[in-house]
Amino acid sequence: MLQPPLGIDKFELDTPILCIDLDVLESNIRRMAGFMRERGKAWRPHEKCHKTPAIAHRQLAAGAIGVTCAKVSEAEVMAAAGVRDILIANMVVGEPKLERVAALCREADLIVACDHFAQVEPLSAVCRRRGVTCRVIIEVNIGLDRVGIAPGRDTLELARAIDRLEGVELAGIMGYEGHLLRVEDLGEKRRRIVEAMNVLVHCRDALRESGLNCDIVSAGGTGSYQITADCEGITELQAGGGIFADPMYQLQCGVTGLDYALTVLTTVVSRPTLERAILDAGRKTLNPDHQMPLVKDQPDAVPVRFSAEHGELRLGPRAQDLKIGDKLELIVGYADFTTVLHDEFYGFRQNRLDVVWPILGRGKIQ
Ligand SMILES: Cc1ncc(COP(=O)(O)O)c(C=O)c1O
């Protein structure tokens, strides 16, 4: 596809495309970085919402210490683009991936998460063979009940076992309070997050009392960081999605102080009835799971249904003048599931095309 000329008006572009308001993105990045800085926390944003080195570099320039990735292949993309400090906040299992991790350790300062000796022992063997050392971080189950070793004795025993291995170096512990993002009552949310973070802090204390290293205590997502950042003992926060500040975070998790930055530009392709408009953006363009999109500047048009290639709006009286061929923007409900459907981000300032960024981490699922 030929790249459109820079400077072109957004609404002259063919659709659907994934659009970033660059001024808003930069302001969200600044605000998140400032928020962490003011509270004495390091920022290691999860990059799963953008998977794009150009955006990671903006986060680093604003003060992030590195990035968090979910997959080895995402870390490879970031390392190839010059990002040094990379946490793979996920379990890495199997010889082919471990070989890639060892190779990556020559290019980047990697940290790999684990919650069992059966992940760390083979990592240690590969790293020893390759003559590198990989940092590891123990993921503790702080209530999410996804991955994560039980806090207390199990965590301490795993830390001791890691400490005895060569080729790996214990860097600390992490936990993700993903089960608390949507607790409605803010007081209750704060109380439960503090409780979850105290689990991590107790683990840290136990490790240190046994003479084990626990420099890093990592936690936090966008849906919780405004509370988690107040918790003593947590050294760094992984909140990433706030750079787009999707409706999911603002409407479901009570996140404040950030603005919507990510939209899909779409065209009305059919007007079957006065109350219905059909868009050229279905689930293969915009994933509405977790949170329906919003129509930008059109509160009377409400997205109600998405099939593979069609999006349906229900139109109130003030939106019924929409015509076939009209373009409108859908504010993406939750970026993670939509970014991965696109090859590029189109970045705009004042609705003029400023940059096109390839989403280099797209398809990187191994
Ligand atoms: C390990 C981990 N850390 C942090 C996050 C938070 O990411 P975000 O801030 O993009 O919501 C997630 C989200 O799923 C996660 O799995």
The ligand as a Tripos MOL2 file, in Angstrom:
@<TRIPOS>MOLECULE
LIG
   16    16     1     0     0
SMALL
NO_CHARGES

@<TRIPOS>ATOM
      1 C1          1.9710   -8.8500   33.8350 C.3       1 LIG1
      2 C2          1.1600   -7.6340   33.5190 C.ar      1 LIG1
      3 N1          1.5990   -6.4380   33.9380 N.ar      1 LIG1
      4 C3          0.9110   -5.3170   33.6790 C.ar      1 LIG1
      5 C4         -0.2670   -5.3520   32.9720 C.ar      1 LIG1
      6 C5         -0.9960   -4.0670   32.7420 C.3       1 LIG1
      7 O1         -0.9680   -3.6380   31.4310 O.3       1 LIG1
      8 P1         -1.7290   -2.3190   31.0360 P.3       1 LIG1
      9 O2         -1.1820   -1.2260   31.8380 O.co2     1 LIG1
     10 O3         -1.4370   -2.1530   29.5820 O.co2     1 LIG1
     11 O4         -3.1800   -2.5520   31.3090 O.co2     1 LIG1
     12 C6         -0.7640   -6.5720   32.5240 C.ar      1 LIG1
     13 C7         -2.0310   -6.6210   31.7740 C.2       1 LIG1
     14 O5         -2.5640   -7.6170   31.4010 O.2       1 LIG1
     15 C8         -0.0320   -7.7420   32.7970 C.ar      1 LIG1
     16 O6         -0.4750   -8.9370   32.3820 O.3       1 LIG1
@<TRIPOS>BOND
     1     1     2 1
     2     2     3 ar
     3     2    15 ar
     4     3     4 ar
     5     4     5 ar
     6     5     6 1
     7     5    12 ar
     8     6     7 1
     9     7     8 1
    10     8     9 2
    11     8    10 1
    12     8    11 1
    13    12    13 1
    14    12    15 ar
    15    13    14 2
    16    15    16 1
@<TRIPOS>SUBSTRUCTURE
     1 LIG1         1 GROUP 0 **** ****
